[in-house]
Amino acid sequence: LDVGAPPGSAVMSPADGRVAAVRAYQVRGGFQDCQIDIQLSDPSIMLMVTHIVPDKDINVGDRVAAGYTLLGRVRKFPRSIEQGISQYTNDAGDHVQLITVRVPTDLAGF
């Protein structure tokens, strides 16, 4: 799910859970980005939040509360990276991406 928002907008946790990972990665081989993984109350479901500048106080193991815990801020993408959501907005299409994945039983809660 892509949620459009202006760069710098606050990104609050969309669900209750525990921060399982805060990791940097590169989009399209050159643009630095961040992903925060949240382990939900059901240990077989992981929520991944990407395209944000993480808050300095977010750490692995932290408990997060839906609508209350600041995860970070919406990242501004360079114009060289076309945002698919921009075809539906009146701006560059900056956004936060939410992805849920089912974790195999033997890895749940790991």
Disulfide bonds with the S-S distance in Angstrom:
none
